[in-house]
Amino acid sequence: MPYPQQPSPAFPPLVRRKSPLDALLGEADRALRVLAGASSAGRPYPPGRETPETLTPAERRHAAGLMRVNHVGEICAQALYRGQAMGCADAATRQMFHQAASEEVDHLAWCERRLGELRSRPSFLNPLWYAGSFGMGLLASRTGVRRNLGFMAETERQVEAHLESHLKRLPAPDHRSRQVVEQMKQDEINHRVSAERAGAAALSWPVRGAMRALSRVMTGTAYWI
């Protein structure tokens, strides 16, 4: 004798919504993975496979210092864009920040690899740079969508100038570092243009000046530590 069918439940199963604490824990996990050097690039390494180099010890130390600065810049970019996305109420803008952060992962992995080729290391102060940049991103996200985008555009504008100076300062024989920096610069230009097209507002000169001052502190310290 067949058993009667059981009636369907009167209420659908409960689905737990993510809380702000869940989001913070997720960002903390991401930060730990970034700081542990667990990032992997989604695009090929610009210089290709490793080849013999002719750098002198002094040239290698100088190139490593510059690439360590670039690596710190990518640590900051990860934290900054994640912070800007976390506090952004507009879904399309939030997605733009997440996309930019995803592309910056390539830069992070490339800089880590180049530092290894130069027999050097990342900055010891990376946790400090990450925490400070994430906080700045959260603050920027509270100023409105257009200013939030403006902060992204100005950041990328200053990074472009910074990378251009590195292209001039890298040792002449260091073609591999130069290839990494050139690709990074092109990506940063694309991020700035995307932010401007999305309606980025120009930042006031005191804010731009403060950003440049903080950048000088970071680059001057990261070259050595």
Secondary structure, 3 states (H helix, E strand, C coil): CCCCCCCCCCCCCCCCCCCHHHHHHHHHHHHHHHHCCCCCCCCCCCCCCCCCCCCCHHHHHHHHHHHHHHHHHHHHHHHHHHHHHHCCCCHHHHHHHHHHHHHHHHHHHHHHHHHHHCCCCCCCCHHHHHHHHHHHHHHHHCCCHHHHHHHHHHHHHHHHHHHHHHHHHCCCCCHHHHHHHHHHHHHHHHHHHHHHHCCCCCCCHHHHHHHHHHHHHHHHHHCCC
